[in-house]
Amino acid sequence: MKRSPSILAPRIRPIPPSKSAILSTLDVGTSKVVCLIARLDPVEGSDVLSGRTHRMRILGIGHQRSRGIKGGTVVDLAGAEKAIRLAVDSAERMAGVQVTSALVNITGGRIGSHHFSGRVMLNRRNVDERDITRVIEVASSHAQDAGRSILHALPVGYSLDGAAGIHEPKGMVGETLGVDLHIVSCDPLAAHNLMLAVERGHLAVEALVATPYASALSTLCDDEAELGAVVLDIGGGTTSLAVFHQGHLVHADAIAVGGNYITLDIARGLSMRLDDAEKLKCRFASCIETEADSRDILSIRQVGADDRDQSHAMPLGHLTRIVRPRADEIIDFVRERLEKAGFRISRGQHVILTGGTAQLGGLADLARRAFGTQVRLARPVGVQGLPEAAKSPAFAAAVGLLVYPQVAGRESFEAGRGAGGLPLTGTGGYIARVGQWLRDSF
């Protein structure tokens, strides 16, 4: 069978540090769809939040219950389109502007990571921009992964004459220049269906961003990324993870299990309707049982044999015993996937929990016991104008999409493919680039 080359998903041009822009983002998740419209104005860089070149102020926000998405993947195009339209319409009315394009995150499609290396000869002269482009081209040429769609291509580090750990080789002298390139990719069919759902709402997709990377951009500080950290975005239908080492994203992954499974367990275990089970989870659920749980009594509504709701009293501890096994399972899945990829969490590294399900009572303590290291619950930082209800871990990916254009310059793609870019507003150049992407894919 002929192997097809790696395919570049649409990507955005880095926002110039000296210019303002209005951006729109779409967080298309399993449980909710969020649209943010924000104005980005130049600001001096932060010592804590690397790469933040702009102040972000929210102009409009819209969020809707998700439809047609399962495990981060589109399963009902019409349902997904409707949820996206409603979220965008709400944000537009609040901001007083019309959205024509958006940055979109992707969690489904078997997100995966691969590392490739390349090397070029220098003949004892200074490294210039052309040499860096050449060595990245060599590394990129190895990324032939049977039609996988490239979301991100991030140089992790350079080497000069075998000496590794060089962050910026430009101007240095040597015989050979090498690079370690981290490629984050996904299934192009999943990306294609997600783009279709967005496009049917008359929106252009300016870029596809891996959800774990977006969530990390809005929650991770420089020291944590430098010392080593794992960002876990635990959503409704998926749990995505991003591993950082020495300030670089070195691994990304996603697992099709999340908070919706806990809701299902509660609904089944207590014979409740799903909506009631979700409310019970959000208000009272915890994954660590305490002595008081046997004394605290909950009054719940159960579905009776005649389909009528019946009131029932039970100790809070019974709810905890339903929730705990699934929370343990999510943590175990994460640990297994990290170990399989060669990224065992060690003492001194940080684990950052974000996403809506990360707010589950006791989950941070459970993760701390499981990983044996520091764990914190993270909310998006460095953004102004978010309503109080949106200042929560559930909005980390949506805010991270606003950060992405500020750091997109760190990425490198094949010459000629990444040299162009998408504008920050409007659709100029979009049809041609996406048309080519679809022709390459299919």
Secondary structure per residue as TSV (DSSP state, phi and psi in degrees):
chain	resnum	aa	ss	phi	psi
A	1	M	-	360.0	132.3
A	2	K	-	-71.2	131.2
A	3	R	-	-86.4	127.2
A	4	S	-	-88.1	151.3
A	5	P	-	-70.0	162.3
A	6	S	-	-61.5	147.2
A	7	I	E	-118.0	131.1
A	8	L	E	-86.6	125.6
A	9	A	-	-74.3	161.1
A	10	P	-	-54.4	139.9
A	11	R	-	-136.4	153.8
A	12	I	B	-97.0	150.2
A	13	R	-	-74.8	136.4
A	14	P	-	-56.4	139.1
A	15	I	-	-73.3	128.2
A	16	P	-	-59.5	134.3
A	17	P	T	-59.4	-22.3
A	18	S	T	-99.9	2.9
A	19	K	-	-117.8	149.5
A	20	S	-	-91.2	160.3
A	21	A	E	-158.8	156.8
A	22	I	E	-110.2	124.0
A	23	L	E	-119.5	153.4
A	24	S	E	-125.0	140.2
A	25	T	E	-128.9	151.5
A	26	L	E	-128.9	114.9
A	27	D	E	-97.8	102.4
A	28	V	E	-99.3	97.0
A	29	G	-	-108.6	178.4
A	30	T	S	-74.0	-32.5
A	31	S	S	-102.5	-26.2
A	32	K	E	-150.8	157.8
A	33	V	E	-119.0	127.4
A	34	V	E	-120.9	132.4
A	35	C	E	-117.4	127.3
A	36	L	E	-117.0	136.7
A	37	I	E	-118.5	124.7
A	38	A	E	-139.3	153.0
A	39	R	E	-103.0	131.0
A	40	L	E	-110.7	121.4
A	41	D	E	-117.7	141.1
A	42	P	E	-57.2	142.9
A	43	V	-	-151.3	154.3
A	44	E	-	-64.5	145.7
A	45	G	-	-60.6	154.8
A	46	S	-	-100.0	143.9
A	47	D	S	-78.1	-16.6
A	48	V	S	-99.9	-37.0
A	49	L	S	-113.6	92.7
A	50	S	T	-64.0	139.3
A	51	G	T	87.2	-9.1
A	52	R	-	-75.1	101.8
A	53	T	-	-99.3	-8.8
A	54	H	E	-135.4	150.1
A	55	R	E	-85.2	130.9
A	56	M	E	-106.2	123.2
A	57	R	E	-125.2	123.0
A	58	I	E	-73.3	128.4
A	59	L	E	-99.7	-34.4
A	60	G	E	-153.5	147.9
A	61	I	E	-141.2	138.3
A	62	G	E	-140.8	135.9
A	63	H	E	-142.5	143.0
A	64	Q	E	-135.2	154.9
A	65	R	E	-63.7	132.5
A	66	S	-	-70.3	147.2
A	67	R	-	-135.9	148.0
A	68	G	S	71.7	13.9
A	69	I	E	-120.9	130.0
A	70	K	E	-135.7	124.8
A	71	G	T	59.2	31.1
A	72	G	T	81.2	2.5
A	73	T	E	-116.8	141.7
A	74	V	E	-70.5	122.6
A	75	V	S	-117.6	-13.2
A	76	D	-	-141.6	101.2
A	77	L	H	-61.8	-43.2
A	78	A	H	-65.5	-41.9
A	79	G	H	-64.4	-43.8
A	80	A	H	-64.1	-41.9
A	81	E	H	-59.6	-43.2
A	82	K	H	-63.6	-44.6
A	83	A	H	-62.9	-40.3
A	84	I	H	-64.9	-44.5
A	85	R	H	-58.8	-44.8
A	86	L	H	-65.2	-42.0
A	87	A	H	-65.2	-43.8
A	88	V	H	-66.0	-41.3
A	89	D	H	-60.9	-42.2
A	90	S	H	-62.6	-43.8
A	91	A	H	-66.1	-39.4
A	92	E	H	-63.1	-43.3
A	93	R	H	-65.5	-36.3
A	94	M	H	-71.2	-40.1
A	95	A	H	-83.4	-22.8
A	96	G	T	73.9	24.8
A	97	V	S	-132.1	161.1
A	98	Q	-	-102.9	131.0
A	99	V	-	-89.1	128.9
A	100	T	-	-112.8	-16.9
A	101	S	E	-155.3	162.2
A	102	A	E	-155.3	153.0
A	103	L	E	-85.4	135.8
A	104	V	E	-126.0	138.8
A	105	N	E	-93.1	157.7
A	106	I	E	-136.1	131.0
A	107	T	-	-114.4	-33.8
A	108	G	T	-79.3	-171.8
A	109	G	T	79.4	25.8
A	110	R	T	51.7	62.0
A	111	I	-	-56.9	134.3
A	112	G	E	-146.5	165.8
A	113	S	E	-124.6	144.0
A	114	H	E	-142.3	147.0
A	115	H	E	-115.3	133.8
A	116	F	E	-130.1	148.9
A	117	S	E	-121.6	154.7
A	118	G	E	-144.5	158.8
A	119	R	E	-149.1	138.3
A	120	V	E	-133.2	156.5
A	121	M	E	-85.5	143.5
A	122	L	E	-113.0	-24.7
A	123	N	E	59.0	45.4
A	124	R	E	57.9	43.3
A	125	R	E	-126.8	171.3
A	126	N	E	-68.3	140.8
A	127	V	-	-73.3	128.6
A	128	D	-	-120.7	-178.1
A	129	E	H	-61.6	-34.6
A	130	R	H	-65.6	-36.1
A	131	D	H	-66.7	-40.7
A	132	I	H	-63.5	-41.7
A	133	T	H	-63.0	-42.0
A	134	R	H	-62.6	-45.4
A	135	V	H	-70.0	-33.2
A	136	I	H	-69.1	-35.9
A	137	E	H	-61.5	-41.0
A	138	V	H	-63.3	-45.0
A	139	A	H	-65.3	-40.4
A	140	S	H	-66.0	-30.5
A	141	S	H	-64.2	-20.5
A	142	H	T	-83.7	-10.4
A	143	A	-	-83.5	56.6
A	144	Q	-	-100.3	91.4
A	145	D	-	-116.9	53.9
A	146	A	T	51.2	50.2
A	147	G	T	82.8	10.7
A	148	R	-	-65.4	143.1
A	149	S	E	-92.7	124.4
A	150	I	E	-79.2	122.7
A	151	L	E	-95.1	-43.0
A	152	H	E	-142.0	143.3
A	153	A	E	-131.7	101.7
A	154	L	E	-117.6	116.9
A	155	P	E	-64.5	123.1
A	156	V	E	-86.6	-32.7
A	157	G	E	-177.9	157.2
A	158	Y	E	-113.2	162.3
A	159	S	E	-134.2	149.2
A	160	L	E	-130.8	114.7
A	161	D	T	54.3	38.9
A	162	G	T	87.6	-10.1
A	163	A	E	-84.3	111.2
A	164	A	E	-89.8	176.7
A	165	G	E	84.2	19.6
A	166	I	E	-89.8	125.0
A	167	H	S	-84.9	-40.7
A	168	E	-	-135.4	100.0
A	169	P	-	-83.7	-9.9
A	170	K	T	-57.2	130.1
A	171	G	T	93.2	-16.9
A	172	M	-	-78.9	162.3
A	173	V	E	-116.9	139.6
A	174	G	E	-174.8	-177.2
A	175	E	E	-92.3	-43.8
A	176	T	E	-133.8	142.2
A	177	L	E	-114.9	130.6
A	178	G	E	-124.2	158.9
A	179	V	E	-142.4	146.5
A	180	D	E	-108.4	115.5
A	181	L	E	-110.0	126.4
A	182	H	E	-98.8	121.2
A	183	I	E	-107.9	125.7
A	184	V	E	-106.1	126.3
A	185	S	E	-136.2	170.3
A	186	C	E	-150.0	173.4
A	187	D	-	-70.1	123.4
A	188	P	H	-64.3	-26.0
A	189	L	H	-66.5	-41.8
A	190	A	H	-64.7	-41.4
A	191	A	H	-64.7	-41.1
A	192	H	H	-61.9	-45.6
A	193	N	H	-66.4	-37.6
A	194	L	H	-64.5	-43.1
A	195	M	H	-64.2	-38.2
A	196	L	H	-60.8	-43.4
A	197	A	H	-61.4	-38.1
A	198	V	H	-72.5	-45.1
A	199	E	H	-64.1	-32.6
A	200	R	T	-66.4	-16.9
A	201	G	T	-90.9	15.9
A	202	H	T	62.7	39.5
A	203	L	-	-120.7	141.3
A	204	A	E	-88.5	142.7
A	205	V	E	-92.2	109.9
A	206	E	E	-76.9	-32.5
A	207	A	E	-164.8	150.3
A	208	L	E	-105.0	128.1
A	209	V	E	-123.2	130.9
A	210	A	E	-62.0	129.8
A	211	T	H	-54.4	-45.2
A	212	P	H	-61.7	-33.8
A	213	Y	H	-69.0	-44.1
A	214	A	H	-60.7	-45.6
A	215	S	H	-62.8	-38.1
A	216	A	H	-66.4	-37.9
A	217	L	H	-61.9	-28.2
A	218	S	H	-95.8	-9.5
A	219	T	H	-124.4	-20.7
A	220	L	-	-92.5	135.0
A	221	C	-	-97.6	164.5
A	222	D	H	-59.2	-43.9
A	223	D	H	-61.3	-41.0
A	224	E	H	-65.3	-43.3
A	225	A	H	-64.7	-35.3
A	226	E	H	-73.0	-42.4
A	227	L	H	-76.0	-21.7
A	228	G	-	114.2	123.5
A	229	A	E	-151.8	153.9
A	230	V	E	-121.3	123.0
A	231	V	E	-100.6	120.0
A	232	L	E	-108.8	115.1
A	233	D	E	-99.6	103.2
A	234	I	E	-100.0	102.9
A	235	G	-	-99.8	-160.3
A	236	G	S	-74.9	-44.6
A	237	G	S	-113.2	-10.0
A	238	T	-	-141.6	158.1
A	239	T	E	-124.5	115.8
A	240	S	E	-110.6	153.1
A	241	L	E	-139.0	144.7
A	242	A	E	-131.6	129.4
A	243	V	E	-107.6	129.6
A	244	F	E	-116.7	140.1
A	245	H	E	-143.7	127.1
A	246	Q	T	51.4	41.1
A	247	G	T	83.1	-0.5
A	248	H	E	-114.5	145.9
A	249	L	E	-73.5	119.2
A	250	V	E	-116.2	-8.7
A	251	H	E	-161.6	142.0
A	252	A	E	-140.8	145.1
A	253	D	E	-159.0	166.3
A	254	A	E	-149.5	142.8
A	255	I	E	-123.2	135.1
A	256	A	S	-83.8	60.6
A	257	V	-	-149.7	139.2
A	258	G	-	-162.3	-157.1
A	259	G	H	-65.4	-24.6
A	260	N	H	-62.4	-29.3
A	261	Y	H	-69.0	-33.7
A	262	I	H	-66.4	-42.1
A	263	T	H	-59.8	-43.7
A	264	L	H	-62.3	-41.0
A	265	D	H	-61.4	-42.1
A	266	I	H	-65.8	-44.8
A	267	A	H	-61.1	-43.0
A	268	R	H	-72.0	-44.0
A	269	G	H	-68.2	-28.5
A	270	L	H	-114.1	6.9
A	271	S	T	53.6	52.6
A	272	M	-	-113.9	162.8
A	273	R	-	-73.8	152.3
A	274	L	H	-61.0	-40.7
A	275	D	H	-62.8	-41.4
A	276	D	H	-67.9	-37.4
A	277	A	H	-65.0	-39.1
A	278	E	H	-64.0	-43.8
A	279	K	H	-63.8	-41.1
A	280	L	H	-63.8	-40.7
A	281	K	H	-61.7	-47.9
A	282	C	H	-67.0	-33.8
A	283	R	H	-88.2	-38.0
A	284	F	H	-126.8	-16.5
A	285	A	-	-69.5	143.9
A	286	S	B	-146.4	154.5
A	287	C	S	-105.8	8.7
A	288	I	S	-127.7	122.5
A	289	E	-	-84.8	140.4
A	290	T	-	-120.0	170.1
A	291	E	G	-62.5	-34.1
A	292	A	G	-68.8	-19.1
A	293	D	G	-63.7	-26.9
A	294	S	G	-78.7	-20.4
A	295	R	T	-94.9	-31.4
A	296	D	-	-75.3	129.1
A	297	I	E	-111.0	133.4
A	298	L	E	-105.8	142.4
A	299	S	E	-105.7	118.9
A	300	I	E	-123.3	162.8
A	301	R	E	-106.0	120.4
A	302	Q	E	-108.9	153.7
A	303	V	E	-85.1	119.3
A	304	G	-	-82.2	178.7
A	305	A	T	-63.1	-29.1
A	306	D	T	-94.3	16.6
A	307	D	S	71.4	11.9
A	308	R	-	-98.5	144.1
A	309	D	E	-72.4	139.0
A	310	Q	E	-127.7	138.9
A	311	S	E	-76.5	143.1
A	312	H	E	-148.4	140.5
A	313	A	E	-106.0	140.5
A	314	M	E	-152.9	155.6
A	315	P	E	-71.6	147.7
A	316	L	H	-59.9	-30.9
A	317	G	H	-60.6	-28.7
A	318	H	H	-65.6	-38.6
A	319	L	H	-65.3	-42.3
A	320	T	H	-60.6	-40.0
A	321	R	H	-69.7	-20.4
A	322	I	H	-79.9	-39.7
A	323	V	H	-75.9	-38.5
A	324	R	H	-56.3	-46.7
A	325	P	H	-59.1	-39.9
A	326	R	H	-70.6	-37.5
A	327	A	H	-63.2	-42.1
A	328	D	H	-59.8	-40.9
A	329	E	H	-62.7	-43.2
A	330	I	H	-61.8	-46.3
A	331	I	H	-62.9	-42.0
A	332	D	H	-64.0	-40.8
A	333	F	H	-59.2	-44.9
A	334	V	H	-61.5	-47.3
A	335	R	H	-61.2	-43.2
A	336	E	H	-64.2	-42.9
A	337	R	H	-66.1	-38.5
A	338	L	H	-66.0	-44.6
A	339	E	H	-65.7	-37.8
A	340	K	H	-63.6	-34.1
A	341	A	T	-84.3	-2.4
A	342	G	T	86.2	23.3
A	343	F	-	-122.7	67.8
A	344	R	-	-70.3	130.0
A	345	I	-	-71.5	128.1
A	346	S	-	-114.9	162.3
A	347	R	T	-61.9	135.4
A	348	G	T	105.9	-26.5
A	349	Q	-	-78.7	156.6
A	350	H	E	-106.3	143.3
A	351	V	E	-113.7	123.7
A	352	I	E	-110.3	121.4
A	353	L	E	-99.1	130.6
A	354	T	E	-146.8	-179.7
A	355	G	S	93.8	159.4
A	356	G	G	-59.2	-42.1
A	357	T	G	-73.3	-17.6
A	358	A	G	-61.9	-17.8
A	359	Q	G	-81.9	-1.4
A	360	L	S	-57.5	132.0
A	361	G	B	-55.0	130.0
A	362	G	T	80.9	-3.8
A	363	L	H	-66.1	-38.8
A	364	A	H	-62.5	-41.2
A	365	D	H	-65.9	-39.2
A	366	L	H	-62.9	-43.7
A	367	A	H	-66.2	-37.0
A	368	R	H	-62.2	-41.5
A	369	R	H	-67.8	-39.8
A	370	A	H	-71.4	-41.1
A	371	F	H	-93.3	-17.9
A	372	G	-	66.6	33.5
A	373	T	S	-148.8	-178.3
A	374	Q	E	-71.4	135.7
A	375	V	E	-132.4	135.7
A	376	R	E	-136.4	150.3
A	377	L	E	-87.8	125.9
A	378	A	-	-116.0	137.1
A	379	R	-	-110.9	157.4
A	380	P	-	-63.5	137.6
A	381	V	-	-123.2	159.7
A	382	G	S	79.8	24.7
A	383	V	E	-131.0	139.3
A	384	Q	E	-109.7	151.9
A	385	G	S	87.2	4.7
A	386	L	-	-72.4	133.8
A	387	P	-	-61.0	155.3
A	388	E	G	-54.9	-39.8
A	389	A	G	-65.2	-21.5
A	390	A	G	-97.2	-2.7
A	391	K	S	-84.7	59.2
A	392	S	S	-138.4	164.4
A	393	P	G	-57.1	-23.4
A	394	A	G	-64.2	-17.6
A	395	F	G	-108.8	15.8
A	396	A	H	-62.8	-45.2
A	397	A	H	-66.0	-41.4
A	398	A	H	-61.5	-43.1
A	399	V	H	-70.7	-37.3
A	400	G	H	-60.1	-30.9
A	401	L	H	-64.8	-29.0
A	402	L	H	-72.4	-29.2
A	403	V	H	-76.1	-31.7
A	404	Y	H	-52.3	-46.8
A	405	P	H	-61.9	-20.0
A	406	Q	H	-77.7	-22.2
A	407	V	H	-116.6	3.3
A	408	A	G	-62.2	-21.6
A	409	G	G	-65.7	-14.5
A	410	R	G	-72.7	-18.4
A	411	E	-	-86.4	154.3
A	412	S	-	-138.0	132.2
A	413	F	-	-124.0	175.5
A	414	E	-	-56.2	142.7
A	415	A	T	-58.3	136.2
A	416	G	T	92.5	-30.8
A	417	R	T	-91.3	-35.7
A	418	G	S	-102.8	-3.2
A	419	A	S	-67.5	-36.5
A	420	G	S	-77.4	-171.7
A	421	G	-	-172.3	170.5
A	422	L	B	-96.1	142.4
A	423	P	-	-69.3	162.4
A	424	L	S	-77.3	-22.1
A	425	T	S	-136.6	160.2
A	426	G	S	76.5	-168.3
A	427	T	-	-128.7	14.0
A	428	G	T	-57.6	127.5
A	429	G	T	83.1	-9.6
A	430	Y	H	-70.1	-48.4
A	431	I	H	-60.6	-43.6
A	432	A	H	-63.1	-43.9
A	433	R	H	-69.6	-44.6
A	434	V	H	-69.5	-35.9
A	435	G	H	-59.1	-43.4
A	436	Q	H	-65.3	-39.1
A	437	W	H	-61.9	-42.6
A	438	L	H	-69.1	-36.4
A	439	R	H	-65.2	-39.5
A	440	D	H	-65.0	-36.7
A	441	S	H	-75.4	-39.6
A	442	F	-	-126.0	360.0
